[in-house]
Amino acid sequence: MYDVIIIGKGPAGISAALYTVRSNLRTLIIGKNDSNLLKADKIDNYFGFAQTISGKELLRNGEMQVRRLGAEVLEDEVLSVEKDGFFKVVTGTASYSCKAVLLATGVPHRVIRIENLVKFEGMGVSYCTTCDGFFYNSRKVGVLGHKDFAVHEALELLTFTQDVTIYTNGKQLDVSGKYIDELGRFRVDTRKILKLEGDEFLEQLHFADGSSENIDGLFVAYESASSVDFARKLGILTVGNTVVTDNNQRTNLEGVFAAGDCSSKFRQISVAVGQGAVAGKAIIDYIKSL
Ligand SMILES: Cc1cc2nc3c(=O)[nH]c(=O)nc-3n(C[C@H](O)[C@H](O)[C@H](O)COP(=O)(O)OP(=O)(O)OC[C@H]3O[C@@H](n4cnc5c(N)ncnc54)[C@H](O)[C@@H]3O)c2cc1C
């Protein structure tokens, strides 16, 4: 069992780990190689560099630093976080137990251009199978997505209904490991979706090829799961794309913390690093208190 699992290996996650690992907490960082920082060619507003540094170099240095200090760093995608006494962090290939979790996935890169998607949020469009799956008992539902995350969510919906379609919205399926075998349990529809329609609630999907079909609910699981997705499922407060925390980066669920772009409106490296440090300290205090 890890003391803490940090989801995200950007500046926020790595900064937090620098504190937890030097306090001898068993620390696992799980992240993919797509920090927003990789897109920043030149950084001139971060403390301590006489010459411009690239985001890529800053990240590489940070990861080397935290590995040198003893953190385990795993390149993988987290699909869900579950509370089972302590916490279970699930990837496509394994699951890991821990006493505390830090959400530090940055902000998702999703751009979904489907007319009325936002209009039907809470009226047939949901972002949380755990929260809303029950309302669709024996109904026809869809999952919008094309990766492991979408299949993971579709599998959760089978508890409520067998009529589950994965809508890739014109994208190619990009599924790995055990999720390839699980795909056979669903209908997969690759048509591009133009708009959603309904009276008060979602009733129909309209596709770019002119066709349409009836549907009761659509669950959005696009690209990768983000901190906000994990938070929603755990019943943690979110506002838009942001996880709500207190001044110590604690969420309203004991043992879960959030830092960086996913919990901040001022999305900068210095803020992510600062929040990571505060979260690291709060996690140390929390583990000591157990
Ligand atoms: C083009 C561009 C230029 C920028 N320039 C500057 C600048 O000059 N100065 C500045 O201060 N800021 C700049 N920023 C902002 C800066 O990059 C962010 O504020 C900073 O990277 C936030 O750090 P973070 O750790 O919160 O998130 P990120 O750096 O985005 O890291 C998130 C981590 O979470 C991982 N992750 C996400 N989902 C999952 C999942 N499901 N499972 C596992 N891992 C996951 C990602 O792979 C990544 O490792 C720029 C941003 C962009 C896009």
The ligand as a MOL file (V3000), in Angstrom:
LIG
                    3D

  0  0  0     0  0            999 V3000
M  V30 BEGIN CTAB
M  V30 COUNTS 53 58 0 0 0
M  V30 BEGIN ATOM
M  V30 1 C 1.2790 26.5800 -24.9270 0
M  V30 2 C 1.4050 26.8090 -23.4520 0
M  V30 3 C 2.3710 27.6780 -22.9880 0
M  V30 4 C 2.5160 27.9200 -21.6080 0
M  V30 5 N 3.4890 28.7870 -21.1800 0
M  V30 6 C 3.6390 29.0180 -19.8590 0
M  V30 7 C 4.6550 29.9230 -19.3880 0
M  V30 8 O 5.4190 30.4840 -20.1710 0
M  V30 9 N 4.7470 30.1250 -18.0420 0
M  V30 10 C 3.9070 29.5060 -17.1400 0
M  V30 11 O 4.0740 29.7140 -15.9440 0
M  V30 12 N 2.9540 28.6500 -17.5730 0
M  V30 13 C 2.7920 28.3950 -18.8910 0
M  V30 14 N 1.8080 27.5220 -19.3190 0
M  V30 15 C 0.9220 26.8830 -18.3110 0
M  V30 16 C 1.5970 25.6690 -17.6380 0
M  V30 17 O 2.0170 24.7500 -18.6280 0
M  V30 18 C 0.6320 25.0120 -16.6590 0
M  V30 19 O 0.1440 25.9790 -15.7560 0
M  V30 20 C 1.2990 23.8810 -15.8860 0
M  V30 21 O 1.8370 22.9110 -16.7570 0
M  V30 22 C 0.2700 23.2260 -14.9450 0
M  V30 23 O 0.8600 22.1600 -14.2670 0
M  V30 24 P -0.0180 20.9080 -13.7680 0
M  V30 25 O 0.9450 19.9950 -13.1060 0
M  V30 26 O -1.2000 21.3810 -13.0310 0
M  V30 27 O -0.6130 20.2350 -15.1100 0
M  V30 28 P 0.1500 19.6580 -16.3710 0
M  V30 29 O 1.4970 20.2550 -16.5090 0
M  V30 30 O -0.7800 19.7890 -17.5340 0
M  V30 31 O 0.3710 18.1130 -16.0250 0
M  V30 32 C -0.7030 17.2420 -15.9150 0
M  V30 33 C -0.1980 15.8320 -15.7870 0
M  V30 34 O -1.3010 14.9490 -15.5790 0
M  V30 35 C -1.2150 13.8470 -16.4690 0
M  V30 36 N -2.5360 13.2620 -16.6750 0
M  V30 37 C -3.6720 13.8410 -17.1600 0
M  V30 38 N -4.6880 12.9520 -17.1500 0
M  V30 39 C -4.1800 11.7870 -16.6600 0
M  V30 40 C -4.7160 10.4880 -16.4070 0
M  V30 41 N -6.0040 10.1900 -16.6350 0
M  V30 42 N -3.8940 9.5210 -15.9320 0
M  V30 43 C -2.5820 9.7940 -15.6710 0
M  V30 44 N -2.0190 11.0100 -15.8770 0
M  V30 45 C -2.8110 11.9800 -16.3600 0
M  V30 46 C -0.5920 14.4570 -17.7040 0
M  V30 47 O -0.0820 13.4470 -18.5280 0
M  V30 48 C 0.4900 15.3110 -17.0480 0
M  V30 49 O 1.5740 14.4850 -16.6630 0
M  V30 50 C 1.6640 27.2670 -20.6810 0
M  V30 51 C 0.6870 26.3820 -21.1640 0
M  V30 52 C 0.5460 26.1530 -22.5320 0
M  V30 53 C -0.5180 25.2080 -23.0180 0
M  V30 END ATOM
M  V30 BEGIN BOND
M  V30 1 1 1 2
M  V30 2 1 2 3
M  V30 3 2 2 52
M  V30 4 2 3 4
M  V30 5 1 4 5
M  V30 6 1 4 50
M  V30 7 2 5 6
M  V30 8 1 6 7
M  V30 9 1 6 13
M  V30 10 2 7 8
M  V30 11 1 7 9
M  V30 12 1 9 10
M  V30 13 2 10 11
M  V30 14 1 10 12
M  V30 15 2 12 13
M  V30 16 1 13 14
M  V30 17 1 14 15
M  V30 18 1 14 50
M  V30 19 1 15 16
M  V30 20 1 16 17
M  V30 21 1 16 18
M  V30 22 1 18 19
M  V30 23 1 18 20
M  V30 24 1 20 21
M  V30 25 1 20 22
M  V30 26 1 22 23
M  V30 27 1 23 24
M  V30 28 2 24 25
M  V30 29 1 24 26
M  V30 30 1 24 27
M  V30 31 1 27 28
M  V30 32 2 28 29
M  V30 33 1 28 30
M  V30 34 1 28 31
M  V30 35 1 31 32
M  V30 36 1 32 33
M  V30 37 1 33 34
M  V30 38 1 33 48
M  V30 39 1 34 35
M  V30 40 1 35 36
M  V30 41 1 35 46
M  V30 42 1 36 37
M  V30 43 1 36 45
M  V30 44 2 37 38
M  V30 45 1 38 39
M  V30 46 1 39 40
M  V30 47 2 39 45
M  V30 48 1 40 41
M  V30 49 2 40 42
M  V30 50 1 42 43
M  V30 51 2 43 44
M  V30 52 1 44 45
M  V30 53 1 46 47
M  V30 54 1 46 48
M  V30 55 1 48 49
M  V30 56 2 50 51
M  V30 57 1 51 52
M  V30 58 1 52 53
M  V30 END BOND
M  V30 END CTAB
M  END
